Amino acid sequence: MAAVNDHPGEPGGDDPVRLIAIRESALSVDEVFAALGDDAAGGVALFVGTVRNHDGGADVDALGYSCHPSAESEMRRVAEKVVAEYPVRALAAVHRVGDLRVGDLAVVVGVSCPHRGEAFEACRKLIDDLKHEVPIWKHQKFSDGTEEWVGAC
């Protein structure tokens, strides 16, 4: 993919990584979307991960996320890798930790790029790499009283 400065008429701006955070409070899609604004972007892609009511055939009542102290810096590393690979104008990623209920937002990520295809691809890369590389763990609580730790988000 082309670097940001490879697009004529679309000068590179400040750091395109606009928002990286791990929070114990509720997440906001509006906050992430606002961070992605850029006049040179023709496509914005968002991914919102929510707590679902089941996993592996078992009913989930609630879950908790915890993270390693390096998790936020690892999120930034993943974000910078996406920025280097795609023509990202702006990028934002926020993950929740603590106890969550079914329906709560667990993660919100997004990118803006000059074109929609690039935005979709970059957003997919961002969430997939975040899930596989950032040390965030999920503790699921099932309706039958059992519990399970999941190695990554």
N, C-alpha and C positions, 0 to 999 in steps of 0.2 A: 504494500500500500504506500501511497505517497505521504510524505511528511506534510505538516500543516503549511509550511512555506512553499511547497511545490504547487500551490494553487494560485495562479495569477489573480490579482485583485483581492486576495484574501490574506492580508498580512497576519503573521503570527502575533498574538497578543501576549498578555501576561501568562503565567502558569495556567494551563487548561485544567489542572486538578483544582477544582474550586471548593469542594467539600468532601472531607473524609472524617468520619466520626463513628465512635462506638458509644452508645447511650443507654442509660437505664430508663429513660423516659420514652413516651410514645413517639413514634416516627411520623413524619409529615411528607406525603407525596408532594404537596405544594412547595415545601422548602426545597426539595431536591429539584423539582421542575424549575423553580425560580433560579437556582444556581446554574442551570444549563443554558440560560439565555445568551445568544450571540448573534449579531446581525449577519454574519457570514454563514450561519448554519441553516441548511434547508431541511434537515431532518433531526428530530429528537426521538430517542428511544428510551423507554423506562421499563424496568422490571421491578415488580413489587412481589415479594415473597411473604405469604401469610401462613399462620399456624392452621393446619388442616385438622379435621376431626378423626383422622385414621392414619395408620401406617402399618404396612405389612399385614393387613387383615385384622388388626386390633384397633379398637376405639381409643382415641387419644383424648384425655380430659384437659391436659395442660402440659406445658413444657417450660423448661428454663434454659437459657443460654449463658454460658460462661466463656471467658477468654483468657488467654495468656497476656501478660503485660505488653508484649510486643505486637499484639494484634493490630493496633491502629497503624503502626509503622509498616507492618506487613501489608495492610490494605493500601497504603500509599505506594509501596513498591509494586504491587499488582497494578494499580492505577497507572503508574508511570510506564509500565511495560505496555499497557494497552495504548497509551498516548504515543509511544514510540512506534507502534505497529500500524496504527490507523490515523487518518487525518482528523483527530478529535479537536474540536473547538472548545468544548467544556465537558467536564466529567465530575460526577458526584456519586458518593457511596456512603450509606449510613446503615449500621447494623445495630440491632437491639440486643442487650444482655439483660439478665434478670428473669423473673417469672412472667410468662405470657399465657394468655388464654386463647382458645380457638377463635380464629378470626382476626387476632391482633397482627399488626405488621411486624415482621421479623427483620426484613432487609428491604431497602429501596436503593436501587442504583440506576444511573442513567448517563447517557452521553448525547452530545450534539455534534453533528458532523455536517459537511457541506451537502451530502446527499443521503437519502433514506437507507439505501443498501449498506453503506458504510456504518451508519448509526446502528442498524440492526446487528450487524456483525460485531461491532465494537462492544455493544451492550452485552451480547451473548458471551463474548470472550471475558468481559469484566466479571459477570456473575459466576461463570463457570470457574475461572481462576480463583476468584475470591473463595468459593466453596471448597476448592481443593488445596489452596495454599495458605489461607489465613487461619491461625490457631484459635478457632471458635468451636465450642462443643455444645451439643444439644442433649439435654436430659429430658426424655419423654416420660410422662406419667399416664399409664393406661387405665381404662375403666375397670379392669379386673384386679387392680391393685398392684400390678407389676410395673417395673420401671426399666428404662434402657438408656444407656449413654451411646450417642452417635459421635463418631470421631471427628467430623467436620460439620460446618453449618448444615 
